[in-house]
Amino acid sequence: VQLQASGGGLVQAGGSLRLSCVASGRIYGISQMGWYRQDPGSERELVARIFSSGVRHYADSVKGRFTISSDNAKNTVYLEMNSLKPEDTGAYYCNVRAPREYWGQGTLVTVSS
């Protein structure tokens, strides 16, 4: 199983980015997909996750600005990020639980002030 993330980049504060993550290989019974952010020297923190039921959870810091969605037929999860702030800067990792946990490589998001 491989998770391929894309969509990171450099953007000015107030701008937008859309992250994508595709899970490929023999993966069945996905219960949730999500995005985590990690800053150097810090632990990985949840940004948003979506359950197979459609329920979504967001970190308080991104509520109202970020939207997580998924295409279950394509085993793909997206993160639409709007009104970006410099504190959103970090490496973003996609995560899938099925029920074993899988991680993608990080995609770097840099928000300049």
Backbone as JSON, one array per atom type, in Angstrom:
{
  "sequence": "VQLQASGGGLVQAGGSLRLSCVASGRIYGISQMGWYRQDPGSERELVARIFSSGVRHYADSVKGRFTISSDNAKNTVYLEMNSLKPEDTGAYYCNVRAPREYWGQGTLVTVSS",
  "N": [[0.84, -1.18, 0.0], [0.55, 2.18, -0.87], [0.7, 5.64, -0.2], [0.24, 8.55, -1.86], [0.93, 11.83, -1.73], [0.15, 15.16, -2.74], [0.28, 18.61, -3.89], [1.22, 20.58, -2.18], [3.0, 23.68, -1.5], [4.28, 27.03, -2.01], [2.7, 29.85, -0.77], [1.08, 33.02, -0.47], [-0.04, 34.67, 2.54], [-3.48, 34.42, 3.16], [-4.05, 33.19, 0.84], [-4.82, 30.18, -1.09], [-4.66, 26.59, -1.11], [-4.77, 23.25, -2.4], [-4.64, 20.07, -1.23], [-3.95, 16.7, -2.15], [-4.35, 13.18, -1.78], [-3.64, 9.96, -2.7], [-4.46, 6.64, -2.19], [-2.99, 3.62, -2.95], [-2.79, 0.2, -4.07], [-3.33, -2.94, -2.29], [-5.79, -2.28, -0.43], [-8.32, -2.31, 1.91], [-11.53, -1.72, 3.31], [-11.44, 0.94, 4.4], [-11.61, 3.04, 7.14], [-11.21, 5.61, 8.0], [-9.83, 8.67, 6.76], [-7.26, 11.1, 6.69], [-5.54, 14.23, 7.47], [-2.47, 15.35, 8.72], [-0.31, 17.65, 10.41], [3.08, 18.55, 10.74], [5.55, 20.24, 12.47], [9.02, 21.15, 12.5], [10.73, 19.5, 15.09], [8.47, 19.1, 16.53], [5.53, 17.21, 17.49], [3.46, 15.21, 15.31], [0.39, 16.57, 14.37], [-3.17, 16.4, 14.34], [-4.97, 17.68, 11.63], [-7.29, 17.5, 10.04], [-9.88, 15.07, 9.61], [-11.76, 12.5, 7.98], [-14.41, 10.31, 8.3], [-15.56, 7.06, 7.19], [-18.25, 7.19, 7.32], [-18.81, 9.73, 6.7], [-18.62, 11.68, 8.56], [-16.86, 14.47, 9.8], [-13.89, 15.73, 11.31], [-12.2, 18.54, 12.65], [-9.24, 20.36, 13.43], [-9.29, 22.95, 15.86], [-7.98, 25.24, 15.04], [-8.24, 25.38, 12.3], [-10.85, 25.33, 11.61], [-13.58, 26.37, 9.65], [-11.95, 27.35, 7.69], [-10.54, 25.32, 6.38], [-11.38, 22.46, 4.41], [-12.15, 19.09, 4.39], [-12.41, 16.33, 2.22], [-13.47, 13.37, 0.48], [-12.99, 10.83, -2.01], [-14.28, 7.96, -2.21], [-14.38, 5.89, -4.03], [-12.08, 6.22, -5.42], [-10.21, 6.02, -3.49], [-9.14, 8.37, -2.37], [-8.2, 11.32, -0.69], [-8.87, 14.7, 0.05], [-7.73, 18.03, 0.85], [-8.91, 21.07, 1.17], [-7.63, 24.19, 1.48], [-8.14, 27.31, 2.64], [-7.84, 30.89, 3.07], [-5.24, 31.01, 4.14], [-2.75, 31.03, 6.7], [0.37, 32.23, 8.1], [1.0, 30.53, 10.24], [0.02, 28.12, 9.43], [1.95, 26.88, 8.09], [3.98, 24.06, 7.36], [4.85, 20.52, 7.28], [2.65, 18.43, 5.67], [0.92, 15.48, 6.22], [-0.7, 12.68, 4.87], [-3.08, 10.3, 6.07], [-4.27, 7.03, 6.5], [-6.64, 4.74, 7.74], [-7.29, 1.34, 7.95], [-8.04, -1.53, 8.85], [-5.47, -1.15, 9.65], [-2.86, 1.23, 9.99], [-1.73, 3.68, 7.74], [0.74, 5.84, 6.3], [1.4, 8.68, 4.3], [4.01, 10.27, 2.33], [5.34, 13.41, 3.39], [3.97, 16.54, 2.37], [5.05, 19.72, 1.65], [3.9, 22.74, 2.96], [4.1, 26.14, 2.69], [3.49, 29.22, 4.01], [3.68, 32.51, 3.38], [4.12, 35.67, 4.99]],
  "CA": [[0.0, 0.0, 0.0], [1.28, 3.44, -0.92], [-0.06, 6.88, -0.17], [0.96, 9.58, -2.61], [0.37, 13.15, -1.46], [0.59, 16.24, -3.62], [-0.46, 19.87, -3.79], [1.85, 21.58, -1.33], [3.73, 24.73, -2.2], [4.47, 28.33, -1.37], [1.56, 30.73, -1.03], [1.01, 34.18, 0.43], [-1.12, 34.65, 3.51], [-4.77, 34.71, 2.55], [-4.2, 32.38, -0.35], [-5.42, 28.86, -0.99], [-4.01, 25.41, -1.67], [-5.55, 22.02, -2.31], [-3.82, 18.87, -1.12], [-4.57, 15.45, -2.54], [-3.61, 11.98, -1.38], [-4.22, 8.76, -3.29], [-4.01, 5.37, -1.62], [-2.98, 2.58, -3.98], [-2.42, -1.12, -3.57], [-4.39, -3.75, -1.69], [-6.28, -1.63, 0.78], [-9.73, -2.57, 2.0], [-12.19, -1.36, 4.56], [-10.97, 2.2, 4.96], [-12.54, 3.59, 8.12], [-11.01, 7.05, 8.03], [-8.7, 9.27, 6.05], [-7.04, 12.39, 7.31], [-4.34, 15.02, 7.25], [-1.77, 15.78, 9.92], [0.77, 18.61, 10.16], [4.21, 18.43, 11.65], [6.59, 21.26, 12.42], [10.29, 20.61, 12.99], [10.87, 19.43, 16.53], [7.16, 18.93, 17.17], [4.81, 15.99, 17.13], [2.47, 15.33, 14.25], [-0.91, 16.94, 14.93], [-4.31, 16.26, 13.45], [-5.55, 18.87, 11.0], [-8.68, 17.15, 9.71], [-10.09, 13.69, 9.21], [-13.1, 12.18, 7.55], [-14.72, 8.91, 8.5], [-16.3, 6.45, 6.09], [-19.65, 7.61, 7.48], [-18.93, 11.11, 6.23], [-18.36, 12.6, 9.67], [-15.58, 15.18, 9.69], [-13.32, 16.4, 12.49], [-11.2, 19.55, 12.32], [-8.57, 21.07, 14.52], [-9.93, 24.25, 16.08], [-7.24, 26.3, 14.34], [-8.54, 25.41, 10.87], [-12.3, 25.31, 11.39], [-14.08, 27.48, 8.85], [-10.99, 27.69, 6.63], [-10.16, 24.11, 5.67], [-12.44, 21.49, 4.17], [-11.67, 17.78, 4.0], [-13.38, 15.55, 1.46], [-12.88, 12.13, -0.02], [-13.62, 10.09, -3.11], [-14.05, 6.59, -1.75], [-14.17, 5.02, -5.19], [-10.69, 6.42, -5.86], [-9.33, 5.97, -2.3], [-8.46, 9.65, -2.4], [-8.66, 12.32, 0.27], [-8.47, 16.06, -0.33], [-7.81, 19.06, 1.87], [-9.0, 22.41, 0.6], [-7.15, 25.12, 2.49], [-8.39, 28.7, 2.28], [-7.45, 31.91, 4.06], [-4.06, 30.45, 4.79], [-2.0, 31.89, 7.62], [1.75, 31.75, 8.27], [1.06, 29.43, 11.21], [-0.37, 26.87, 8.77], [3.16, 26.33, 7.48], [4.45, 22.8, 7.91], [4.75, 19.35, 6.43], [1.34, 17.82, 5.81], [0.97, 14.05, 5.96], [-2.01, 12.02, 4.81], [-3.17, 9.13, 6.93], [-5.42, 6.17, 6.21], [-6.79, 3.62, 8.67], [-8.08, 0.38, 7.18], [-7.83, -0.72, 10.04], [-4.05, -0.83, 9.82], [-2.6, 2.65, 9.72], [-0.75, 3.98, 6.69], [1.12, 7.25, 6.19], [2.04, 9.13, 3.08], [5.14, 11.16, 2.54], [4.86, 14.75, 3.66], [4.01, 17.57, 1.34], [5.36, 20.93, 2.39], [3.11, 23.94, 2.74], [4.75, 27.33, 3.23], [2.65, 30.41, 3.88], [4.47, 33.7, 3.67], [3.32, 36.8, 5.52]],
  "C": [[0.89, 1.24, 0.0], [0.3, 4.6, -0.9], [0.78, 7.95, -0.83], [0.26, 10.91, -2.41], [0.94, 14.17, -2.42], [-0.19, 17.51, -3.32], [0.15, 20.92, -2.9], [2.57, 22.62, -2.17], [3.85, 25.97, -1.36], [3.3, 29.23, -1.76], [1.6, 31.9, -0.05], [-0.15, 34.02, 1.41], [-2.42, 35.12, 2.85], [-5.06, 33.88, 1.32], [-4.78, 31.01, -0.06], [-4.52, 27.8, -1.61], [-4.96, 24.23, -1.53], [-4.6, 20.83, -2.3], [-4.64, 17.66, -1.55], [-3.71, 14.3, -2.07], [-4.35, 10.77, -1.92], [-3.61, 7.54, -2.64], [-4.11, 4.3, -2.69], [-2.48, 1.27, -3.38], [-3.6, -1.82, -2.96], [-4.8, -3.14, -0.36], [-7.79, -1.76, 0.81], [-10.28, -2.06, 3.33], [-11.66, -0.1, 5.2], [-12.02, 2.78, 5.9], [-12.4, 5.11, 8.23], [-9.79, 7.45, 7.24], [-8.5, 10.66, 6.62], [-5.73, 13.03, 6.92], [-3.79, 15.45, 8.6], [-0.67, 16.76, 9.5], [1.85, 18.43, 11.21], [5.19, 19.55, 11.4], [7.89, 20.63, 12.94], [10.36, 20.63, 14.5], [9.57, 19.22, 17.27], [6.53, 17.61, 16.74], [3.82, 16.27, 16.01], [1.1, 15.59, 14.88], [-2.01, 16.81, 13.88], [-4.75, 17.62, 12.91], [-7.02, 18.61, 10.7], [-8.74, 15.68, 9.36], [-11.55, 13.49, 8.84], [-13.29, 10.67, 7.69], [-15.53, 8.38, 7.31], [-17.78, 6.82, 6.15], [-19.89, 9.01, 6.93], [-18.71, 12.14, 7.32], [-16.96, 13.18, 9.53], [-15.17, 15.78, 11.03], [-12.25, 17.38, 12.01], [-10.52, 20.03, 13.58], [-9.21, 22.45, 14.64], [-9.28, 25.36, 15.24], [-7.6, 26.41, 12.87], [-10.04, 25.41, 10.57], [-12.74, 26.57, 10.65], [-13.16, 27.88, 7.72], [-10.62, 26.49, 5.77], [-11.37, 23.2, 5.51], [-11.82, 20.18, 3.7], [-12.79, 17.06, 3.26], [-12.68, 14.3, 0.94], [-13.67, 11.6, -1.2], [-13.33, 8.63, -2.82], [-13.78, 5.63, -2.9], [-12.72, 5.08, -5.68], [-9.7, 6.35, -4.71], [-8.49, 7.25, -2.21], [-9.07, 10.59, -1.37], [-8.08, 13.67, -0.13], [-8.52, 16.97, 0.89], [-7.77, 20.4, 1.16], [-8.66, 23.39, 1.7], [-7.32, 26.54, 1.98], [-7.97, 29.63, 3.4], [-6.23, 31.46, 4.85], [-3.32, 31.5, 5.6], [-0.57, 31.36, 7.73], [1.85, 30.57, 9.24], [0.56, 28.1, 10.64], [0.84, 26.2, 8.11], [3.58, 25.04, 8.17], [4.41, 21.71, 6.87], [3.43, 18.66, 6.71], [1.42, 16.36, 5.36], [-0.45, 13.5, 5.87], [-1.93, 10.7, 5.56], [-4.42, 8.36, 6.56], [-5.43, 5.05, 7.24], [-7.75, 2.62, 8.06], [-7.93, -1.06, 7.61], [-6.36, -0.44, 10.34], [-3.81, 0.61, 9.39], [-1.49, 2.81, 8.7], [-0.5, 5.48, 6.66], [1.72, 7.53, 4.82], [3.28, 9.94, 3.39], [4.61, 12.57, 2.75], [4.9, 15.61, 2.41], [4.1, 18.9, 2.05], [4.47, 22.09, 1.96], [3.82, 25.1, 3.44], [3.88, 28.53, 2.95], [3.47, 31.61, 4.31], [3.57, 34.85, 4.12], [3.44, 38.03, 4.64]]
}
